[in-house]
Amino acid sequence: VQLVESGGGEVQAGGSIRLSCTSSGGDNYSRYCMGWSRQAPGKEREGVAAVDSDGSTDYGTSVKGRFTVSRDNAKNTLYLQMNSLKPEDTGMYFCTAESCNPSDYDVVHAMVVNPNVAAYWGQGTQVTVAS
């Protein structure tokens, strides 16, 4: 599975950014739970959000209420709408994928609490939030 992120950039605190991730190769897109993780310099990877093929989602505590993850199974594309951005949201954002069955919330939750469970990772896109 090849994952390619886009949409990163620099924004002022309080602003918004929408990330996209297109997937190719591998099995049918609906057979993967998809997620976003991030890593700031000097910090560990952090699970941001994840979604299964039926649309069940989970979010990291620090982004709940501000970020929305969604997917378009017809386009093999994952999105992350980020609103009310804060300087602490700065980091490299990675698209991730893990095989799962429909409505497999355990995998969705695992991808957030331990992002390293994801088998597939994109190259990442940088998001910088200026104060």
N, C-alpha and C positions, 0 to 999 in steps of 0.2 A: 504494500500500500504506500503510495506516494502522496504526501500532504504538502500543500503550498499555501502559506499564509500571505495575506495582503491587507493593507489598510492602516498600518501603523503610522506614527508621526508624532509631532509635538503639538501640544495643546495647553492652554492656560487652565489653571485649577478651576473647576466648576464646569468645564467644557465637556464635549462628547466626542467619541470616536467609535466607528464601527469596523470591526475586523471581519475578514472573510477567510475561509479555508476551503480550497477545492481538493477533492480526493480523486485519485485514479489508481487503476490496478487493483489487485486483490480480489476478494469476494464481493458479492452484491453489497452495495453501500448500506442497505438496511440491516445487514448482519453485524454492524459495528456500532458500539457506543462511542460517541464522539465527545471530546472535551477540550478545554483550554487550561493551560497551566502557565505560570509565569516565574521568572527568576530575576531578582534584582542583584546588582553587584554585591558580592560578599555574603549573599543570603542563599538559603536552600530553596529548591523548587517548591512552589506552592500551587496546590490545585485551586483553580478559579471557578470552573463550572463544567458540568457535563450533562449530556442528554442522550436518551436511547432513541431507537427508531420510532417509538410511539409518542415521543415528545415529553416523557417524564424527565424532570430536571433536578439537579442539585447544585448548590452554590457554596463557595467558601464563605465563612462568617463575615469576613471583611468586605465582601462585595454584595451581599444580599440587599435587595432593594434598590441597587444602583445599576447592576449589570443584568443583561438578559441574554441567555443562550438560546439559539434556535437552529433548525436545520431544514434544508429543502432536499428531500430524498430524491426528487426527480432531477435535481441539478448536481447531486453529490457535493453539496456545499453546506458548510457550517458557518454560523455567524456568532459574533459577540458584540452586542450593543452595550457600550459603556457610557454611562451618564454620571454627572456630578463627580467628575474625576478629581482625584486628590494627588498631591505629589508622591505619596506613598504607593500609588498605583504604577509608578514608573518601573519599567523593567522590560525584559524580552518576553514576549508572549508566544507560546508554542501551541500549535494544534496537535491534538493527540487522538489516537484511536485504539480501541480494544475490542476484540471479538466478543459478542454477547448476543443473547436471544432477545426477541422483542419483549418489552416490559421487564427487563432484567434490572431492576432498580439497585440490586446489590452491586453490580458492576459500576453503575452510574455513581453511586455513593463512594465506592472505593477509589474511583478516579479523582475524586475531590480530596478525600482524606489522605490518600497516598498516590500522588500522580505517577510515581514510578511503576505502577501496575500496568500502565499503558504500554503496549508493545510497539506502537508506531508513533513517530514524532516528526513534525515538520522542522524546517530550519529556523523558524522563529521570525517575528517582526517586532521591531522596537517601538515601544510607546514611552514617551517622555511627557510628564505633566509638570509644567513650570508653576512655581508659586507666585 
